[in-house]
Amino acid sequence: MWSQLLLVAAALPFVLATGSSSCGNGNFYFQQADCCVPQGGNPSPPTPPSGTQCPTSGWDWNDDKSCCVPHQPPAPSQPPPACNSGWGWQSDKLHCTPAPSTPTPPPSKPPTSTPPTSSPGNCNDNEFWWETKSCCLPNGGPSTPPPAPPSGTSCPSSGWSWFPTKSCCAPHQTSPPTPQCPSGWTWNSGAYTCQPNAPSSPPSAPSAPSSPGNCDENNFWWEPKQCCLPNGGPSTPPPSPPSGSNCPPSGWSWLPSKSCCSPHTPPSNGPPPQCPSGWSWNPSDYQCHPSAPTSPAPPPSKPSGYAGHQRRSGLKARAAPLCPNGHEACPIQGASGLTGDYECLDTTQELTSCGGCASLGAGQDCTAIAGAWNVKCDVSQGGCKVLTCTAGYKVGVDGKSCIQL
């Protein structure tokens, strides 16, 4: 019997020593709960039971130990974790519980400001301090999709997301971009949310619905129809034109309120918009209408080779003077190759031939960028630029592509 006790006593230090070193790779030993914890936190942590919460950042619920466990080994001098407002940390139970409410006595002097529940020194390595709301935020934005803002509220589409704890939009980095709200919304710097624009009341007497000075920063004034239009085109797919009408496939879309086609960018003084094949542009109502059928050409009075030579040389002779300065005569591509006709394009702004005639293998077709919705051509800034992407995509960091989410 004494020999058995000696063996147990000899093995006891080894058993105690392996408690913190037997955790596998990617785990660390959490002494307060006597368990191994995944480094960086549980990717799918369970929800704490009713009446219990975990600290707002860096802690998850552990069902096996019925307590909250940290994502990183806590430092010896680390202050207690910060719970949500109205909750308090229980160091013996390792979780947050509702703080008891006590009546506040009437102040005998002006009340002092309540210190924030956290401070810059309490932020983790992957967080930054947001002074505006006195809280720590995840650097680069939340790791999981944030909840949608409540009805009547929105957040800027880039670099901001809804922060339920503070009931506002929060930035994703220390120096966030200037908030750009969606079309029809305005940034409220006091509430840190986007709020819908107030509807304009109908005029008491017939008058122009808007004027050049009333256009928003991301709109431009279109003189022919006396209205403001979104720069880069509408943010959502526009409706199709009615039967018997059509719009140019590049840089134009149907505007129901004016019953016409409207441009996506301020139009230049170049050639008229290019309608689809079989359609012709009508400058009086700003629409494409079906082209009238053409009668067959009379048979040539001279040998076909001579007539063809004359036609080609005629095209060469009239190609230059028909295109105004700053425009290129770009051959039109048909089903079986170049048709022999051409169109005058401003290749410094043309979406389908940005930087050169696409039919000749030069330039770029901005409308062919995968996932792009609104694009523009500005050769002075490097060519095609993506303004917005379709659902499921976001604008790439280069500003010239859309990346699938």
C-alpha positions in Angstrom: 0.0 0.0 0.0 2.8 2.4 0.8 4.4 1.8 -2.6 1.1 2.7 -4.3 0.8 6.0 -2.4 4.4 6.8 -3.4 3.6 6.3 -7.1 0.5 8.5 -6.8 2.5 11.2 -5.1 5.3 11.0 -7.7 2.8 11.3 -10.6 0.7 14.2 -9.0 3.1 17.1 -10.1 3.1 15.8 -13.6 -0.7 15.8 -13.8 -0.9 19.3 -12.3 1.8 20.6 -14.7 0.0 19.3 -17.8 -3.2 21.2 -17.1 -2.0 24.3 -19.0 0.3 22.6 -21.5 -2.0 19.9 -22.9 -4.1 22.3 -25.0 -3.6 21.6 -28.7 -2.4 24.0 -31.4 -4.5 27.1 -31.8 -5.7 26.9 -28.2 -4.6 28.4 -24.9 -5.3 27.5 -21.2 -7.7 29.7 -19.4 -6.9 29.2 -15.7 -10.0 30.9 -14.2 -12.3 28.4 -15.9 -9.7 25.5 -16.0 -10.2 24.8 -19.6 -8.6 25.1 -23.1 -10.0 28.0 -25.2 -9.6 28.5 -29.0 -7.1 31.3 -29.8 -9.0 34.2 -31.4 -12.4 33.0 -30.2 -15.0 30.5 -31.2 -16.1 31.2 -34.9 -19.6 30.0 -34.0 -20.1 30.7 -30.3 -23.4 29.7 -28.6 -25.8 32.3 -27.2 -25.6 32.9 -23.5 -28.7 31.9 -21.5 -31.4 34.4 -20.6 -30.3 36.9 -18.0 -26.7 36.4 -18.9 -24.4 38.2 -21.4 -20.7 38.2 -22.4 -18.6 41.4 -22.7 -19.1 43.4 -25.8 -15.7 42.6 -27.3 -13.2 39.7 -27.1 -15.3 37.2 -25.1 -17.6 34.3 -26.1 -20.0 32.0 -24.1 -18.8 28.5 -23.3 -21.6 26.0 -22.7 -19.2 23.4 -21.1 -18.1 25.8 -18.3 -21.4 27.9 -18.3 -19.3 31.1 -18.4 -17.7 33.6 -20.8 -14.2 32.8 -22.0 -11.7 35.3 -23.7 -10.4 35.3 -27.3 -6.8 35.9 -26.1 -5.0 35.0 -22.8 -5.7 37.8 -20.4 -2.8 39.9 -19.1 -2.3 39.7 -15.3 -3.0 43.5 -14.8 -5.8 43.7 -17.4 -8.9 45.5 -16.1 -12.3 43.8 -15.8 -14.0 43.3 -19.2 -16.6 45.9 -20.3 -20.2 44.8 -20.3 -23.1 46.4 -22.2 -24.8 49.4 -20.6 -27.0 48.3 -17.7 -24.9 45.1 -17.1 -22.1 44.3 -14.7 -19.2 41.9 -14.8 -19.3 39.1 -12.2 -15.7 38.0 -11.7 -16.7 34.9 -9.7 -19.1 33.7 -12.4 -17.2 35.0 -15.4 -20.2 36.6 -17.1 -22.3 39.8 -17.2 -25.5 40.1 -15.3 -28.1 42.9 -15.2 -27.0 45.7 -12.9 -29.5 46.4 -10.1 -31.4 49.7 -10.6 -31.3 52.1 -7.7 -33.2 55.4 -7.6 -31.0 58.4 -8.3 -31.2 61.0 -5.5 -31.8 64.5 -6.6 -28.5 66.2 -7.2 -27.5 68.9 -4.8 -25.1 70.3 -7.4 -24.7 70.1 -11.2 -24.2 66.5 -12.1 -20.8 65.4 -13.4 -20.5 63.6 -16.7 -20.6 59.8 -16.5 -17.3 58.2 -17.6 -17.5 55.9 -20.7 -17.8 52.2 -20.1 -14.5 51.8 -21.9 -11.4 53.8 -22.7 -8.7 53.9 -25.4 -6.5 51.7 -23.3 -9.1 48.9 -23.2 -9.3 48.3 -26.9 -7.8 45.1 -28.3 -5.1 44.9 -30.8 -7.6 44.5 -33.7 -9.8 47.4 -32.5 -9.5 51.2 -32.5 -11.0 53.9 -30.2 -13.9 55.9 -31.6 -13.9 59.1 -29.6 -17.3 60.3 -31.0 -19.2 57.5 -29.1 -16.4 56.6 -26.6 -16.2 53.0 -27.6 -13.9 50.4 -29.2 -14.7 49.3 -32.8 -13.3 46.4 -34.9 -10.6 47.6 -37.3 -11.8 47.1 -40.8 -15.5 46.7 -39.8 -17.4 43.8 -38.2 -16.3 40.3 -39.0 -19.9 39.1 -39.6 -22.6 41.0 -41.6 -24.0 43.7 -39.4 -27.8 44.0 -38.9 -29.7 46.2 -41.2 -30.6 49.7 -39.9 -34.1 50.2 -38.6 -36.8 51.5 -40.9 -36.4 55.2 -41.7 -32.6 55.0 -41.2 -29.7 54.0 -43.5 -25.9 54.0 -43.4 -23.3 55.1 -46.0 -22.6 52.4 -48.6 -18.8 52.4 -48.1 -16.8 52.3 -44.9 -19.7 52.5 -42.5 -22.2 50.0 -41.0 -25.0 49.9 -38.4 -23.9 49.7 -34.8 -26.8 48.5 -32.7 -25.1 49.1 -29.3 -25.0 52.9 -30.0 -28.0 53.0 -32.4 -26.0 54.8 -35.1 -23.7 54.1 -38.1 -20.1 53.4 -37.1 -16.9 53.7 -39.2 -14.7 50.8 -40.2 -11.4 52.6 -39.6 -9.8 55.3 -37.5 -9.9 57.9 -40.4 -13.2 57.0 -42.2 -14.2 58.3 -45.6 -16.6 61.2 -45.8 -20.1 59.6 -45.4 -21.8 59.3 -48.8 -25.5 58.4 -48.2 -27.5 56.5 -50.9 -29.5 58.6 -53.4 -32.5 60.2 -51.6 -30.8 60.2 -48.2 -28.9 62.8 -46.3 -26.2 62.4 -43.6 -27.2 63.6 -40.1 -24.0 64.5 -38.4 -25.7 64.7 -35.0 -27.3 61.3 -35.1 -24.6 59.7 -37.3 -27.2 58.1 -39.6 -28.5 58.7 -43.1 -32.1 60.0 -43.1 -34.5 60.2 -46.0 -34.7 63.6 -47.8 -37.8 65.5 -47.0 -40.4 65.2 -49.9 -40.7 68.4 -51.8 -44.2 69.9 -51.7 -46.0 70.4 -55.0 -45.8 74.0 -56.3 -48.8 76.2 -56.0 -48.4 77.4 -59.6 -46.8 75.7 -62.6 -43.1 76.3 -62.4 -39.8 74.5 -63.1 -39.5 71.6 -60.7 -35.9 72.5 -60.0 -33.0 74.8 -60.9 -29.3 74.4 -61.5 -28.6 75.6 -57.9 -30.9 73.0 -56.4 -29.1 69.9 -57.6 -27.4 67.7 -55.0 -23.6 67.2 -55.0 -23.9 63.9 -56.9 -26.4 65.2 -59.4 -26.1 67.4 -62.5 -28.5 69.9 -64.2 -30.0 68.7 -67.5 -31.2 71.8 -69.4 -33.4 70.2 -72.1 -35.8 68.9 -69.5 -35.1 71.4 -66.7 -34.3 68.7 -64.1 -31.5 67.3 -61.9 -30.2 63.8 -62.9 -28.0 61.4 -60.9 -24.4 61.6 -62.1 -23.4 58.2 -63.5 -27.1 57.1 -64.0 -29.8 55.8 -61.6 -28.6 53.7 -58.7 -31.3 51.0 -59.4 -32.2 49.5 -62.8 -34.5 51.9 -64.6 -37.8 50.7 -66.3 -37.8 49.7 -69.9 -39.1 52.3 -72.5 -42.7 51.8 -73.7 -43.5 49.9 -76.9 -42.3 51.9 -79.9 -39.6 53.7 -78.0 -36.0 52.8 -77.2 -32.9 54.4 -75.6 -29.3 54.5 -76.7 -27.6 51.4 -75.2 -24.6 53.4 -73.8 -24.9 56.2 -71.3 -28.7 56.7 -71.5 -31.8 55.2 -69.8 -35.5 55.7 -69.6 -36.8 58.6 -67.4 -40.5 57.9 -66.6 -41.1 61.3 -65.0 -40.2 63.0 -68.3 -41.3 60.2 -70.7 -37.9 60.3 -72.5 -34.4 59.0 -72.4 -32.0 60.8 -70.1 -28.2 60.9 -70.1 -26.0 59.4 -67.3 -23.4 62.2 -67.5 -23.6 65.9 -68.7 -23.9 65.6 -72.5 -21.3 67.2 -74.7 -21.7 69.0 -78.0 -20.6 66.0 -79.9 -22.6 63.8 -82.3 -26.1 62.7 -81.4 -26.6 59.5 -79.3 -26.2 56.2 -81.1 -29.4 54.2 -81.1 -29.6 50.4 -81.5 -29.5 49.0 -85.0 -32.8 49.7 -86.8 -33.6 52.7 -84.6 -33.0 56.4 -85.1 -32.6 59.2 -82.6 -35.3 61.9 -82.5 -33.9 65.1 -80.9 -37.3 66.6 -80.4 -38.6 64.0 -77.9 -35.2 62.5 -76.8 -36.0 58.9 -77.8 -35.0 56.3 -80.4 -37.8 55.4 -82.9 -37.9 52.6 -85.4 -36.1 53.5 -88.6 -38.2 53.9 -91.8 -37.5 51.0 -94.2 -35.1 52.0 -96.9 -35.8 51.2 -100.6 -33.3 49.0 -102.4 -30.5 50.9 -104.2 -30.8 51.0 -108.0 -28.4 48.7 -109.9 -25.0 50.3 -110.7 -24.7 51.9 -114.2 -20.9 51.0 -114.2 -19.0 47.8 -113.4 -19.3 46.8 -109.8 -15.6 47.0 -109.2 -15.5 50.6 -110.4 -18.5 51.6 -108.3 -17.1 49.8 -105.2 -13.8 51.6 -105.6 -15.6 54.9 -105.8 -17.7 54.1 -102.7 -14.6 53.3 -100.6 -12.7 56.3 -101.7 -15.8 58.4 -101.1 -15.9 57.1 -97.5 -12.3 58.0 -97.0 -12.8 61.4 -98.4 -15.8 62.2 -96.2 -14.7 60.4 -93.0 -12.6 63.3 -91.7 -14.9 66.3 -92.3 -18.0 64.6 -90.8 -16.3 64.1 -87.4 -15.9 67.3 -85.4 -12.7 68.2 -83.7 -12.0 65.9 -80.7 -13.9 62.9 -82.2 -12.7 59.8 -83.9 -14.3 58.0 -86.9 -14.8 54.5 -85.5 -15.8 51.7 -87.9 -19.1 50.0 -87.0 -18.7 46.3 -86.2 -21.3 44.0 -87.8 -22.1 40.3 -87.4 -19.4 39.2 -89.9 -16.9 42.0 -89.4 -16.6 45.8 -90.1 -19.6 47.1 -92.1 -17.8 49.9 -93.9 -19.8 52.5 -92.0 -18.5 54.5 -89.1 -19.6 56.7 -86.2 -18.1 59.8 -84.7 -17.1 59.2 -81.0 -15.5 61.3 -78.3 -13.2 58.5 -77.1 -12.2 60.5 -74.1 -15.7 60.1 -72.7 -17.5 57.3 -74.7 -18.4 54.4 -72.5 -18.1 51.7 -75.2 -14.9 53.0 -76.7 -13.0 54.6 -73.8 -9.6 55.7 -74.9 -9.9 54.6 -78.6 -12.2 52.8 -81.1 -13.2 49.4 -79.6 -14.0 48.1 -83.1 -10.3 48.6 -84.0 -9.1 46.8 -80.8 -8.2 50.1 -79.0 -9.7 51.5 -75.9 -12.0 49.7 -73.4 -15.7 49.0 -73.3 -16.6 50.3 -69.8 -20.1 48.7 -70.0 -18.5 45.2 -70.2 -16.9 45.4 -66.7 -18.3 42.4 -64.8 -20.7 43.3 -62.0 -20.6 47.0 -62.9 -23.9 49.0 -62.9 -22.9 52.7 -63.3 -19.6 53.5 -65.0 -17.9 56.5 -66.5 -15.1 57.2 -69.0 -12.5 59.8 -68.1 -9.3 59.2 -70.1 -7.6 62.0 -68.0 -8.0 59.8 -64.9 -6.9 56.6 -66.5 -10.0 55.4 -68.5 -13.0 53.5 -67.2 -14.1 54.2 -63.6 -16.8 52.2 -61.7 -19.2 54.3 -59.8 -21.6 51.6 -58.5 -21.9 47.8 -58.8 -24.9 45.5 -59.0 -26.2 43.6 -56.0 -23.7 41.1 -54.7 -20.7 43.2 -55.8 -18.7 46.1 -54.4 -16.4 48.6 -56.0 -12.7 47.4 -56.1 -10.0 49.4 -54.4 -8.7 50.3 -57.9 -12.1 52.0 -58.7 -12.1 50.2 -62.1 -13.6 46.8 -61.2 -16.4 45.2 -59.1 -15.5 42.4 -56.6 -18.1 39.7 -55.8 -19.1 39.7 -52.1 
